[in-house]
Amino acid sequence: MSTARDLDWATSLGDWGPDSGLARRRSHPAPIDTRGMSSRLPTQDQPTFRDILADSDPVVGAVFVAGPPVIPALTASVLFGLLLAGPFALFAVLVVAIVAAWALVALVVAILASPFLLVRHLRSRQADRAESAPAPQSVPQLAAIRSQQVVA
């Protein structure tokens, strides 16, 4: 069992215990900072969307004075995009070619298998009809008899 002195030693190390085996506890409540989260409606000290948009307008319309020139920066990004476009296009073409090959194989198999499946289906239907049909009963045959009476 641990004594009060052991527990006091464990909490004197700061926020946490001496190792992960001891229970983690604080001697004081931890302050919670929730400035970014609020369920209240915006007040005067919180900017509205219109204020944020008005503040970002000068940044968007700024003319580059310092930093890299715009044309070489755009040229480099366009060339980098073109450099990456080739492998992605090759990958897309390979994927489309593989899918088309599998579709062609499936089409050939379907064309070759359909007559066999049709014959098997028709034979099974014919066998089912033969089993379910009642046995033929003997029907008396009518014979032609010549009558002696003359119809006038």
DSSP file (Angstrom, degrees, kcal/mol; ACC not computed):
  #  RESIDUE AA STRUCTURE BP1 BP2  ACC     N-H-->O    O-->H-N    N-H-->O    O-->H-N    TCO  KAPPA ALPHA  PHI   PSI    X-CA   Y-CA   Z-CA
    1    1 A M              0   0    0      0, 0.0     2,-0.3     0, 0.0     0, 0.0   0.000 360.0 360.0 360.0 145.8    0.0    0.0    0.0
    2    2 A S        -     0   0    0      1,-0.0     2,-0.1     4,-0.0     0, 0.0  -0.667 360.0-140.4 -91.6 145.7    1.2    3.5   -0.7
    3    3 A T     >  -     0   0    0     -2,-0.3     4,-1.9     1,-0.1     5,-0.2  -0.419  29.7-101.7 -95.5 174.1    1.5    6.0    2.1
    4    4 A A  H  > S+     0   0    0      1,-0.2     4,-2.2     2,-0.2     5,-0.1   0.833 122.9  57.9 -64.9 -31.9    0.7    9.7    2.0
    5    5 A R  H  > S+     0   0    0      2,-0.2     4,-2.1     1,-0.2    -1,-0.2   0.896 105.6  49.6 -66.0 -39.5    4.4   10.4    1.7
    6    6 A D  H  > S+     0   0    0      2,-0.2     4,-2.1     1,-0.2    -2,-0.2   0.909 112.3  47.2 -65.1 -42.3    4.6    8.3   -1.6
    7    7 A L  H  X S+     0   0    0     -4,-1.9     4,-2.1     2,-0.2    -1,-0.2   0.884 110.9  51.8 -67.3 -36.7    1.6   10.0   -3.1
    8    8 A D  H  X S+     0   0    0     -4,-2.2     4,-1.0     1,-0.2    -1,-0.2   0.896 109.7  49.9 -65.7 -39.0    3.0   13.5   -2.1
    9    9 A W  H  < S+     0   0    0     -4,-2.1     4,-0.3     1,-0.2    -2,-0.2   0.886 109.9  51.4 -63.9 -39.2    6.2   12.5   -3.8
   10   10 A A  H >< S+     0   0    0     -4,-2.1     3,-0.8     1,-0.2    -2,-0.2   0.877 112.1  45.0 -68.1 -37.6    4.4   11.4   -7.0
   11   11 A T  H >< S+     0   0    0     -4,-2.1     3,-1.0     1,-0.2    -1,-0.2   0.645  99.9  70.2 -82.1 -12.7    2.4   14.7   -7.3
   12   12 A S  T 3< S+     0   0    0     -4,-1.0    -1,-0.2     1,-0.2    -2,-0.2   0.571  80.5  77.5 -79.0  -6.7    5.4   16.8   -6.6
   13   13 A L  T <  S-     0   0    0     -3,-0.8     2,-0.4    -4,-0.3    -1,-0.2   0.519 109.9-101.4 -79.4  -3.9    6.8   15.9  -10.0
   14   14 A G  S <  S-     0   0    0     -3,-1.0    -1,-0.2     1,-0.2    13,-0.2  -0.942  74.9 -16.3 123.5-145.5    4.5   18.3  -11.8
   15   15 A D  S    S+     0   0    0     -2,-0.4    10,-0.3    -3,-0.1     2,-0.2   0.849 124.2  43.1 -67.3 -35.5    1.3   17.6  -13.7
   16   16 A W  S    S-     0   0    0     -3,-0.2    -3,-0.2     1,-0.2     8,-0.1  -0.637  88.1 -97.9-115.1 167.2    1.8   13.9  -14.1
   17   17 A G        -     0   0    0     -2,-0.2    -1,-0.2     5,-0.2    -6,-0.1  -0.102  46.0 -93.7 -73.7 177.6    3.0   11.0  -11.9
   18   18 A P  S    S+     0   0    0      0, 0.0     2,-0.3     0, 0.0    -1,-0.1   0.796 102.4   1.1 -68.7 -28.6    6.6    9.6  -12.0
   19   19 A D  S >  S-     0   0    0      4,-0.1     3,-0.9    -9,-0.0    -2,-0.2  -0.909  82.1 -94.5-149.0 176.8    5.7    6.9  -14.6
   20   20 A S  T 3  S+     0   0    0     -2,-0.3     4,-0.1     1,-0.2    -3,-0.0   0.628 112.7  71.2 -74.2 -10.1    2.8    5.6  -16.6
   21   21 A G  T 3  S+     0   0    0      2,-0.1    -1,-0.2    -4,-0.0     2,-0.1   0.814  85.9  75.0 -75.7 -29.6    2.0    3.0  -14.0
   22   22 A L  S <  S-     0   0    0     -3,-0.9    -5,-0.2     1,-0.1     2,-0.1  -0.473  97.6 -94.5 -81.7 155.3    0.7    5.5  -11.5
   23   23 A A        -     0   0    0     -2,-0.1     2,-0.5     1,-0.1    -1,-0.1  -0.421  38.3-122.9 -67.5 140.1   -2.7    7.2  -11.9
   24   24 A R        +     0   0    0     -4,-0.1     2,-0.3    -2,-0.1    -8,-0.1  -0.738  46.8 150.8 -87.2 126.1   -2.5   10.5  -13.7
   25   25 A R        -     0   0    0     -2,-0.5     2,-0.3   -10,-0.3     3,-0.0  -0.994  35.3-135.5-152.2 155.5   -4.0   13.3  -11.6
   26   26 A R        -     0   0    0     -2,-0.3   -11,-0.1     1,-0.1   -10,-0.1  -0.844   9.6-145.4-111.0 148.7   -3.6   17.0  -11.1
   27   27 A S  S    S+     0   0    0     -2,-0.3    -1,-0.1   -16,-0.2   -12,-0.1   0.667  90.4  32.4 -83.6 -16.3   -3.5   18.8   -7.8
   28   28 A H  S    S-     0   0    0    -13,-0.1     2,-0.1    -3,-0.0    -1,-0.1  -0.955  98.8 -91.0-136.2 153.6   -5.3   21.8   -9.4
   29   29 A P        -     0   0    0      0, 0.0    -2,-0.1     0, 0.0     0, 0.0  -0.411  44.8-117.5 -65.9 140.6   -7.9   22.1  -12.1
   30   30 A A        -     0   0    0     -2,-0.1     2,-0.2     1,-0.1    -4,-0.0  -0.607  26.8-118.5 -79.3 133.6   -6.4   22.6  -15.6
   31   31 A P        -     0   0    0      0, 0.0     2,-0.5     0, 0.0    -1,-0.1  -0.507  24.8-145.6 -72.5 140.9   -7.3   25.9  -17.3
   32   32 A I        -     0   0    0     -2,-0.2     2,-0.7     2,-0.0     0, 0.0  -0.934   4.4-155.3-112.4 125.1   -9.2   25.4  -20.6
   33   33 A D        +     0   0    0     -2,-0.5     3,-0.2     1,-0.1     0, 0.0  -0.874  25.7 158.8-102.8 109.4   -8.6   27.9  -23.4
   34   34 A T        +     0   0    0     -2,-0.7     3,-0.3     1,-0.1    -1,-0.1  -0.276  22.3 131.8-124.2  46.4  -11.6   28.0  -25.7
   35   35 A R  S    S+     0   0    0      1,-0.2    -1,-0.1     3,-0.0    -2,-0.0   0.867  76.5  48.7 -66.9 -34.2  -11.1   31.4  -27.4
   36   36 A G  S    S+     0   0    0     -3,-0.2     2,-0.5     1,-0.1    -1,-0.2   0.697 105.8  64.5 -79.7 -17.9  -11.7   29.9  -30.9
   37   37 A M        +     0   0    0     -3,-0.3     2,-0.3     2,-0.0    -1,-0.1  -0.915  59.6 152.4-112.0 127.3  -14.9   28.0  -29.9
   38   38 A S        -     0   0    0     -2,-0.5    -3,-0.0     2,-0.1    -2,-0.0  -0.984  34.5-162.1-151.4 139.6  -18.0   29.8  -28.8
   39   39 A S        +     0   0    0     -2,-0.3     2,-0.2     2,-0.1    -1,-0.1   0.357  67.4 100.5-100.3   4.8  -21.6   29.0  -29.0
   40   40 A R  S    S-     0   0    0      1,-0.1     3,-0.1     3,-0.0    -2,-0.1  -0.486  83.1 -99.8 -85.2 159.4  -22.6   32.7  -28.5
   41   41 A L        -     0   0    0     -2,-0.2    -1,-0.1     1,-0.1    -2,-0.1  -0.413  55.3 -82.2 -70.4 155.1  -23.7   35.0  -31.3
   42   42 A P        -     0   0    0      0, 0.0     2,-0.1     0, 0.0    -1,-0.1  -0.352  50.7-161.3 -62.8 136.5  -20.9   37.4  -32.5
   43   43 A T    >   -     0   0    0     -3,-0.1     3,-1.0     4,-0.1    -3,-0.0  -0.383  39.1 -82.8-104.9-172.5  -20.6   40.4  -30.4
   44   44 A Q  T 3  S+     0   0    0      1,-0.2     4,-0.1    -2,-0.1    -1,-0.0   0.819 127.0  53.6 -65.1 -31.5  -18.9   43.8  -31.1
   45   45 A D  T 3  S+     0   0    0      2,-0.1    -1,-0.2     1,-0.0     0, 0.0   0.595  96.7  76.0 -83.1  -8.4  -15.4   42.5  -30.3
   46   46 A Q  S <  S-     0   0    0     -3,-1.0     2,-0.1     1,-0.0    -1,-0.0  -0.896  86.8-124.4-101.6 127.4  -15.7   39.5  -32.7
   47   47 A P        -     0   0    0      0, 0.0     2,-0.1     0, 0.0    -2,-0.1  -0.383  20.9-134.1 -71.5 146.9  -15.4   40.5  -36.4
   48   48 A T     >  -     0   0    0     -4,-0.1     4,-2.1    -2,-0.1     5,-0.2  -0.355  29.9 -98.6 -87.9 174.9  -18.1   39.5  -38.8
   49   49 A F  H  > S+     0   0    0      1,-0.2     4,-2.5     2,-0.2     5,-0.2   0.875 124.6  54.8 -63.1 -37.4  -17.7   37.9  -42.2
   50   50 A R  H  > S+     0   0    0      2,-0.2     4,-2.3     1,-0.2    -1,-0.2   0.897 107.8  49.4 -64.0 -40.1  -18.0   41.3  -43.9
   51   51 A D  H  > S+     0   0    0      2,-0.2     4,-2.0     1,-0.2    -2,-0.2   0.912 111.4  48.6 -65.1 -42.0  -15.2   42.7  -41.7
   52   52 A I  H  X S+     0   0    0     -4,-2.1     4,-1.6     1,-0.2    -2,-0.2   0.906 112.2  49.2 -64.2 -41.1  -12.9   39.8  -42.5
   53   53 A L  H  X S+     0   0    0     -4,-2.5     4,-0.9     1,-0.2    -2,-0.2   0.891 110.6  50.1 -65.1 -39.7  -13.7   40.2  -46.3
   54   54 A A  H  < S+     0   0    0     -4,-2.3     3,-0.2     1,-0.2    -1,-0.2   0.853 110.5  50.7 -66.9 -34.2  -13.0   44.0  -46.1
   55   55 A D  H  < S+     0   0    0     -4,-2.0     4,-0.4     1,-0.2    -1,-0.2   0.816 110.5  48.8 -72.9 -29.7   -9.7   43.3  -44.3
   56   56 A S  H  X S+     0   0    0     -4,-1.6     4,-2.0     1,-0.2    -1,-0.2   0.608  90.3  83.0 -86.2 -11.1   -8.6   40.7  -46.9
   57   57 A D  H  X S+     0   0    0     -4,-0.9     4,-2.0    -3,-0.2    -1,-0.2   0.914  90.1  48.1 -61.8 -45.5   -9.4   43.0  -49.9
   58   58 A P  H  4 S+     0   0    0      0, 0.0    -1,-0.2     0, 0.0    -2,-0.1   0.843 110.6  53.4 -64.6 -29.7   -6.1   44.9  -49.8
   59   59 A V  H >4 S+     0   0    0     -4,-0.4     3,-0.9     1,-0.2    -2,-0.2   0.902 110.3  46.0 -70.0 -39.9   -4.1   41.7  -49.6
   60   60 A V  H 3< S+     0   0    0     -4,-2.0    -1,-0.2     1,-0.2    -3,-0.1   0.881 114.8  46.8 -70.5 -37.8   -5.7   40.2  -52.6
   61   61 A G  T 3< S+     0   0    0     -4,-2.0    -1,-0.2    -5,-0.2    -2,-0.2   0.252  85.0 131.3 -88.9  14.1   -5.3   43.3  -54.7
   62   62 A A    <   -     0   0    0     -3,-0.9     2,-0.4    -5,-0.1    -3,-0.1  -0.361  53.7-134.3 -71.1 145.8   -1.7   43.9  -53.8
   63   63 A V        -     0   0    0     -2,-0.1     2,-0.4     1,-0.0    -1,-0.1  -0.851  28.5-111.6 -97.0 133.9    0.9   44.5  -56.5
   64   64 A F        +     0   0    0     -2,-0.4     3,-0.1     1,-0.2     6,-0.1  -0.513  51.1 153.3 -70.3 120.1    4.1   42.5  -56.1
   65   65 A V        +     0   0    0     -2,-0.4     2,-0.3     1,-0.3    -1,-0.2   0.708  67.2  31.8-110.0 -44.1    6.9   44.8  -55.2
   66   66 A A  S    S+     0   0    0      2,-0.0    -1,-0.3     3,-0.0     0, 0.0  -0.765  97.2  45.7-112.4 161.0    9.2   42.4  -53.3
   67   67 A G  S    S-     0   0    0     -2,-0.3     3,-0.1    -3,-0.1    -3,-0.0  -0.496  99.3 -22.3 102.2-174.1    9.6   38.7  -53.9
   68   68 A P  S    S-     0   0    0      0, 0.0    -2,-0.0     0, 0.0    -4,-0.0  -0.371  75.6 -98.0 -70.9 148.2   10.1   36.7  -57.1
   69   69 A P     >  -     0   0    0      0, 0.0     4,-1.6     0, 0.0     5,-0.2  -0.340  31.5-126.0 -61.8 149.0    8.9   38.2  -60.3
   70   70 A V  H  > S+     0   0    0      1,-0.2     4,-2.7     2,-0.2     5,-0.2   0.906 101.0  53.5 -69.2 -44.1    5.6   36.9  -61.3
   71   71 A I  H  > S+     0   0    0      1,-0.2     4,-2.6     2,-0.2     5,-0.2   0.927 111.2  43.7 -65.1 -47.4    6.4   35.7  -64.9
   72   72 A P  H  > S+     0   0    0      0, 0.0     4,-2.5     0, 0.0    -1,-0.2   0.888 114.7  51.3 -64.9 -34.4    9.3   33.4  -63.9
   73   73 A A  H  X S+     0   0    0     -4,-1.6     4,-2.1     2,-0.2    -2,-0.2   0.930 113.8  43.3 -65.7 -43.5    7.4   32.1  -60.9
   74   74 A L  H  X S+     0   0    0     -4,-2.7     4,-2.5     2,-0.2    -1,-0.2   0.879 113.0  53.1 -68.1 -37.0    4.4   31.3  -63.1
   75   75 A T  H  X S+     0   0    0     -4,-2.6     4,-2.6    -5,-0.2     5,-0.2   0.919 109.1  49.1 -63.5 -42.5    6.7   29.8  -65.8
   76   76 A A  H  X S+     0   0    0     -4,-2.5     4,-2.4     1,-0.2    -2,-0.2   0.910 112.3  47.8 -63.9 -41.3    8.3   27.5  -63.2
   77   77 A S  H  X S+     0   0    0     -4,-2.1     4,-2.2     2,-0.2    -1,-0.2   0.885 112.4  49.2 -68.8 -35.3    5.0   26.3  -61.9
   78   78 A V  H  X S+     0   0    0     -4,-2.5     4,-2.4     2,-0.2    -2,-0.2   0.923 112.6  47.3 -67.4 -42.8    3.7   25.7  -65.4
   79   79 A L  H  X S+     0   0    0     -4,-2.6     4,-2.3     2,-0.2    -2,-0.2   0.893 111.3  51.1 -65.2 -38.7    6.8   23.8  -66.4
   80   80 A F  H  X S+     0   0    0     -4,-2.4     4,-1.7     2,-0.2    -1,-0.2   0.903 110.5  49.6 -64.3 -40.0    6.6   21.8  -63.1
   81   81 A G  H  X S+     0   0    0     -4,-2.2     4,-1.4     1,-0.2    -2,-0.2   0.899 111.8  47.8 -64.3 -40.7    3.0   21.0  -63.9
   82   82 A L  H  X S+     0   0    0     -4,-2.4     4,-1.0     1,-0.2    -2,-0.2   0.853 108.0  56.2 -67.9 -33.5    3.9   19.9  -67.4
   83   83 A L  H  < S+     0   0    0     -4,-2.3    -1,-0.2     1,-0.2    -2,-0.2   0.875 113.6  40.1 -63.7 -37.2    6.7   17.8  -66.0
   84   84 A L  H  X S+     0   0    0     -4,-1.7     4,-1.4     1,-0.2    -1,-0.2   0.689 102.7  71.0 -84.7 -19.0    4.3   15.9  -63.8
   85   85 A A  H  X S+     0   0    0     -4,-1.4     4,-2.5     1,-0.2     5,-0.2   0.855  90.3  60.5 -68.3 -34.6    1.5   15.7  -66.4
   86   86 A G  H  X S+     0   0    0     -4,-1.0     4,-2.6     2,-0.2     5,-0.2   0.952 106.4  42.6 -60.7 -54.1    3.4   13.1  -68.5
   87   87 A P  H  > S+     0   0    0      0, 0.0     4,-2.4     0, 0.0    -1,-0.2   0.891 115.8  50.1 -61.7 -37.4    3.6   10.4  -65.9
   88   88 A F  H  X S+     0   0    0     -4,-1.4     4,-2.3     2,-0.2    -2,-0.2   0.898 111.6  48.1 -67.2 -38.0    0.1   10.9  -64.8
   89   89 A A  H  X S+     0   0    0     -4,-2.5     4,-2.5     2,-0.2    -1,-0.2   0.906 111.5  50.4 -66.8 -40.7   -1.2   10.8  -68.4
   90   90 A L  H  X S+     0   0    0     -4,-2.6     4,-2.4     2,-0.2    -2,-0.2   0.918 111.0  49.1 -62.2 -43.0    0.8    7.6  -69.0
   91   91 A F  H  X S+     0   0    0     -4,-2.4     4,-2.3     2,-0.2    -2,-0.2   0.915 111.3  49.4 -62.1 -43.5   -0.6    6.0  -65.9
   92   92 A A  H  X S+     0   0    0     -4,-2.3     4,-2.4     1,-0.2    -2,-0.2   0.901 111.0  49.8 -63.9 -40.4   -4.2    7.0  -67.0
   93   93 A V  H  X S+     0   0    0     -4,-2.5     4,-2.5     2,-0.2    -2,-0.2   0.905 110.8  49.8 -65.2 -40.8   -3.6    5.5  -70.5
   94   94 A L  H  X S+     0   0    0     -4,-2.4     4,-2.4     2,-0.2    -2,-0.2   0.908 111.1  48.8 -64.2 -41.1   -2.3    2.3  -69.0
   95   95 A V  H  X S+     0   0    0     -4,-2.3     4,-2.4     2,-0.2    -2,-0.2   0.929 112.7  47.5 -64.0 -44.4   -5.3    2.0  -66.6
   96   96 A V  H  X S+     0   0    0     -4,-2.4     4,-2.4     1,-0.2    -2,-0.2   0.894 111.9  50.9 -63.8 -39.4   -7.7    2.6  -69.5
   97   97 A A  H  X S+     0   0    0     -4,-2.5     4,-2.3     2,-0.2    -2,-0.2   0.904 110.9  47.8 -66.1 -40.8   -5.9    0.1  -71.7
   98   98 A I  H  X S+     0   0    0     -4,-2.4     4,-2.3     2,-0.2    -2,-0.2   0.920 112.9  48.0 -66.0 -43.0   -6.0   -2.6  -69.0
   99   99 A V  H  X S+     0   0    0     -4,-2.4     4,-2.2     1,-0.2    -2,-0.2   0.900 112.1  50.0 -64.3 -39.9   -9.7   -2.0  -68.4
  100  100 A A  H  X S+     0   0    0     -4,-2.4     4,-2.3     2,-0.2    -2,-0.2   0.890 109.6  51.3 -65.8 -38.7  -10.4   -2.1  -72.1
  101  101 A A  H  X S+     0   0    0     -4,-2.3     4,-2.4     2,-0.2    -2,-0.2   0.924 110.9  47.5 -64.2 -43.6   -8.5   -5.4  -72.5
  102  102 A W  H  X S+     0   0    0     -4,-2.3     4,-2.4     1,-0.2    -2,-0.2   0.894 111.6  51.2 -64.5 -38.2  -10.5   -7.0  -69.6
  103  103 A A  H  X S+     0   0    0     -4,-2.2     4,-2.1     2,-0.2    -1,-0.2   0.894 110.0  49.8 -65.3 -38.4  -13.7   -5.7  -71.2
  104  104 A L  H  X S+     0   0    0     -4,-2.3     4,-2.4     2,-0.2    -2,-0.2   0.902 110.8  49.1 -66.1 -41.4  -12.7   -7.3  -74.5
  105  105 A V  H  X S+     0   0    0     -4,-2.4     4,-2.4     1,-0.2    -2,-0.2   0.916 111.5  49.7 -63.1 -42.8  -11.9  -10.6  -72.9
  106  106 A A  H  X S+     0   0    0     -4,-2.4     4,-2.2     1,-0.2    -2,-0.2   0.882 110.5  50.7 -64.1 -37.7  -15.3  -10.5  -71.1
  107  107 A L  H  X S+     0   0    0     -4,-2.1     4,-2.3     2,-0.2    -2,-0.2   0.920 110.6  48.0 -65.8 -44.1  -17.1   -9.8  -74.3
  108  108 A V  H  X S+     0   0    0     -4,-2.4     4,-2.5     1,-0.2     5,-0.2   0.914 112.3  49.5 -63.6 -42.6  -15.4  -12.7  -76.2
  109  109 A V  H  X S+     0   0    0     -4,-2.4     4,-2.2     1,-0.2    -1,-0.2   0.903 111.2  49.6 -63.4 -40.5  -16.2  -15.1  -73.3
  110  110 A A  H  X S+     0   0    0     -4,-2.2     4,-1.5     2,-0.2    -1,-0.2   0.902 111.9  48.1 -65.8 -39.9  -19.8  -13.9  -73.3
  111  111 A I  H  < S+     0   0    0     -4,-2.3    -2,-0.2     1,-0.2    -1,-0.2   0.911 115.8  43.7 -67.3 -41.2  -20.1  -14.4  -77.1
  112  112 A L  H  < S+     0   0    0     -4,-2.5     4,-0.5     1,-0.2    -2,-0.2   0.826 116.6  46.1 -73.8 -30.4  -18.6  -17.8  -77.0
  113  113 A A  H  X S+     0   0    0     -4,-2.2     4,-2.3    -5,-0.2     5,-0.2   0.720  92.4  79.4 -86.1 -21.3  -20.5  -19.1  -74.0
  114  114 A S  H  X S+     0   0    0     -4,-1.5     4,-2.4     1,-0.2     5,-0.2   0.876  90.8  49.9 -62.0 -41.0  -24.0  -17.9  -75.0
  115  115 A P  H  > S+     0   0    0      0, 0.0     4,-2.5     0, 0.0    -1,-0.2   0.925 112.7  48.0 -63.4 -40.4  -24.8  -20.7  -77.4
  116  116 A F  H  > S+     0   0    0     -4,-0.5     4,-2.3     1,-0.2    -2,-0.2   0.914 113.2  47.7 -64.2 -41.6  -23.8  -23.4  -74.9
  117  117 A L  H  X S+     0   0    0     -4,-2.3     4,-2.2     2,-0.2    -1,-0.2   0.892 111.8  50.6 -66.2 -38.5  -25.9  -21.7  -72.2
  118  118 A L  H  X S+     0   0    0     -4,-2.4     4,-2.5    -5,-0.2    -2,-0.2   0.923 111.5  47.0 -65.2 -44.6  -28.9  -21.4  -74.5
  119  119 A V  H  X S+     0   0    0     -4,-2.5     4,-2.4     1,-0.2     5,-0.2   0.921 112.5  49.8 -64.0 -43.3  -28.8  -25.0  -75.5
  120  120 A R  H  X S+     0   0    0     -4,-2.3     4,-2.0    -5,-0.2    -1,-0.2   0.898 111.9  48.8 -62.6 -39.9  -28.4  -26.1  -71.8
  121  121 A H  H  X S+     0   0    0     -4,-2.2     4,-2.1     2,-0.2    -2,-0.2   0.925 111.9  47.7 -65.9 -44.4  -31.3  -24.0  -70.8
  122  122 A L  H  X S+     0   0    0     -4,-2.5     4,-2.3     1,-0.2    -2,-0.2   0.888 111.6  50.8 -66.1 -38.1  -33.6  -25.3  -73.6
  123  123 A R  H  X S+     0   0    0     -4,-2.4     4,-2.3     2,-0.2    -1,-0.2   0.893 110.0  49.5 -66.6 -38.3  -32.7  -28.9  -72.8
  124  124 A S  H  X S+     0   0    0     -4,-2.0     4,-2.2    -5,-0.2    -2,-0.2   0.893 111.4  49.2 -68.8 -36.9  -33.5  -28.4  -69.1
  125  125 A R  H  X S+     0   0    0     -4,-2.1     4,-2.3     2,-0.2    -2,-0.2   0.906 111.1  49.9 -65.9 -39.7  -36.9  -26.8  -70.0
  126  126 A Q  H  X S+     0   0    0     -4,-2.3     4,-2.1     1,-0.2    -2,-0.2   0.901 111.4  48.7 -65.3 -40.0  -37.7  -29.7  -72.4
  127  127 A A  H  X S+     0   0    0     -4,-2.3     4,-1.9     2,-0.2    -1,-0.2   0.884 110.4  51.3 -66.9 -37.7  -36.8  -32.2  -69.7
  128  128 A D  H  X S+     0   0    0     -4,-2.2     4,-2.2     1,-0.2    -2,-0.2   0.902 110.5  48.7 -65.7 -40.1  -39.0  -30.4  -67.1
  129  129 A R  H  X S+     0   0    0     -4,-2.3     4,-1.5     1,-0.2    -2,-0.2   0.893 109.8  51.9 -66.6 -38.2  -41.9  -30.4  -69.5
  130  130 A A  H  < S+     0   0    0     -4,-2.1    -1,-0.2     1,-0.2    -2,-0.2   0.878 112.7  45.9 -66.5 -36.6  -41.5  -34.1  -70.2
  131  131 A E  H  < S+     0   0    0     -4,-1.9    -1,-0.2     1,-0.2    -2,-0.2   0.877 116.4  43.8 -72.9 -37.0  -41.5  -34.8  -66.5
  132  132 A S  H  < S+     0   0    0     -4,-2.2    -2,-0.2    -5,-0.2    -1,-0.2   0.640  90.1 100.9 -86.8 -12.8  -44.4  -32.7  -65.7
  133  133 A A  S  < S-     0   0    0     -4,-1.5     2,-0.0    -5,-0.2    -4,-0.0  -0.499  79.7-112.5 -72.3 138.5  -46.6  -33.8  -68.6
  134  134 A P        -     0   0    0      0, 0.0    -1,-0.1     0, 0.0    -2,-0.1  -0.339  38.4 -93.9 -69.1 153.8  -49.3  -36.3  -67.7
  135  135 A A        -     0   0    0      1,-0.1     2,-0.2    -2,-0.0     0, 0.0  -0.423  48.2-102.9 -65.9 138.2  -49.0  -39.8  -69.1
  136  136 A P        -     0   0    0      0, 0.0     2,-0.3     0, 0.0    -1,-0.1  -0.436  35.0-143.6 -67.3 132.1  -50.9  -40.2  -72.4
  137  137 A Q        -     0   0    0     -2,-0.2     2,-0.5     1,-0.1     0, 0.0  -0.653  27.0 -98.7 -92.9 152.4  -54.2  -42.1  -71.9
  138  138 A S        -     0   0    0     -2,-0.3    -1,-0.1     1,-0.0     0, 0.0  -0.572  37.8-156.5 -75.0 123.7  -55.4  -44.5  -74.5
  139  139 A V        -     0   0    0     -2,-0.5     2,-0.1     1,-0.0    -1,-0.0  -0.846  23.0-112.8-100.8 130.4  -58.0  -42.7  -76.6
  140  140 A P        -     0   0    0      0, 0.0     2,-0.4     0, 0.0    -1,-0.0  -0.392  30.3-128.4 -64.9 137.0  -60.5  -44.9  -78.4
  141  141 A Q        -     0   0    0     -2,-0.1     2,-0.4     1,-0.0    -3,-0.0  -0.671  15.9-132.6 -86.7 136.0  -60.0  -44.8  -82.1
  142  142 A L        -     0   0    0     -2,-0.4     2,-0.4     2,-0.0    -1,-0.0  -0.737  18.9-153.1 -89.6 134.6  -63.1  -44.1  -84.1
  143  143 A A        -     0   0    0     -2,-0.4     2,-0.5     1,-0.0     0, 0.0  -0.819  20.9-112.3-107.1 147.0  -63.6  -46.4  -87.1
  144  144 A A        -     0   0    0     -2,-0.4     2,-0.4     2,-0.0    -2,-0.0  -0.654  34.5-168.1 -79.3 126.3  -65.5  -45.4  -90.2
  145  145 A I        -     0   0    0     -2,-0.5     2,-0.5     0, 0.0    -1,-0.0  -0.952  17.7-132.3-117.9 133.9  -68.7  -47.3  -90.5
  146  146 A R        -     0   0    0     -2,-0.4     2,-0.3     2,-0.0    -2,-0.0  -0.732  23.5-140.6 -87.1 127.7  -70.8  -47.3  -93.6
  147  147 A S        -     0   0    0     -2,-0.5    -1,-0.0     1,-0.1     0, 0.0  -0.610   8.6-149.8 -89.7 146.6  -74.4  -46.7  -92.9
  148  148 A Q  S    S+     0   0    0     -2,-0.3     2,-0.2     2,-0.1    -1,-0.1   0.607  70.8  95.6 -88.3 -12.9  -77.2  -48.5  -94.7
  149  149 A Q        -     0   0    0      1,-0.0     2,-0.5     2,-0.0    -2,-0.1  -0.547  66.0-144.1 -83.7 144.2  -79.5  -45.6  -94.5
  150  150 A V        -     0   0    0     -2,-0.2     2,-0.5     2,-0.0    -2,-0.1  -0.898  10.9-138.9-108.1 131.7  -79.9  -43.2  -97.3
  151  151 A V              0   0    0     -2,-0.5    -2,-0.0     1,-0.1     0, 0.0  -0.761 360.0 360.0 -90.9 129.0  -80.5  -39.7  -96.4
  152  152 A A              0   0    0     -2,-0.5    -1,-0.1     0, 0.0    -2,-0.0   0.470 360.0 360.0 -99.0 360.0  -83.0  -38.1  -98.6
